[in-house]
Amino acid sequence: RLNEACGLTRDNVFLKQDYFVISKVVGRNGVLKDCTKTKRAKVLPIVEETEWLFKPVVASTTYVFHRQGKPYTSKSLNRIWERASKKANKAYGVPIVNVYNSIRHSWACQRINEGFLLQEISAGLGHTSTKMTEDSYAQYQVGKLKDVVKGKKPAHILHIPSQNSNPLNPKALMVGGTGIEP
């Protein structure tokens, strides 16, 4: 979620341990709030491809994603995306889509096509139940029905730890994904 990315602070990034914690959001008014939409903190991995995003350019900044030390807001990021999307549309005929649908929806659909289970994708999206994921993305699994009928399973299965995982081990709480919560 955009407001969660906007609220990511340096004290919640653990580069040496390869994870970060989403526990804050930046509200519409630009003020940092100490809870997420689901009222739960999420521990996510930092993968090699995104590691550069988390390294501080200016050591004294509080926020990971900022403009001159101040956090972005969902509104400001939407405006930036909209301008870029319109330029791409004009230059290349690319459809204009909003940032929320582009990132989250694309990520979820890619994972479905890679053979991940809806339960795993749900965890990666931060949904509190798989019902939301099923309602939004089950339609994209129709193409996989042929593999199910033939008895083919995905080559890789992502492990999602149980509720009883050791809370003192943050890596045990990680969910699947790219390292950036869509």
C-alpha positions, 0 to 999 in steps of 0.5 A: 500500500502506498501510505505504508511505503510512505510511512517506512522509516529508517528505524524499521529497516534492518539491512544486515538481517535482510528485512523491514517492518511495515508498522506506520503509515503517512496519512492524507495530511502528511502526518505519520501514524503508528498503525497500518490499515490492518492494525498489524505490523508486517515483516517483509524480506529485502531481496537483492533486486531491491536492496538499493532502495533501502540504503540511505542516500542522506544518513539523517533522513527519517523516511526511506522514501522522501522528498527533501526529508519530508515523506511522500503522501499517497496523493503526491505519489499518485500525481507523479505516477499519473504524469508518467502514465500520461507521458507513456500513453502519449509517447507509446500508447501504453494504457493509463492506469492508477498506481495502486492497480498497477503495482499490487494487481500486477504483483498478485497476477504475476504470482498466480501465473508463477504457481503460488497459492492464493493463501501465499499471495494473500499473505504477501498482499497483507490481507487479513483473510484469503477471502479478499484475495479469492474475490479479487484474484481467483478469476486469474487462476482459470488458466491454471485449471488445465495443470490441476486436471493433469496433476501438475504442481508448481515447481516451487512452493513458498513456505508461509510460517504458522501463527505459532512461529517464533515472534523473536525471529523476524525472518520467521514472520516474513511473507512472500514477495518482492521485498516491496509490499504492493 
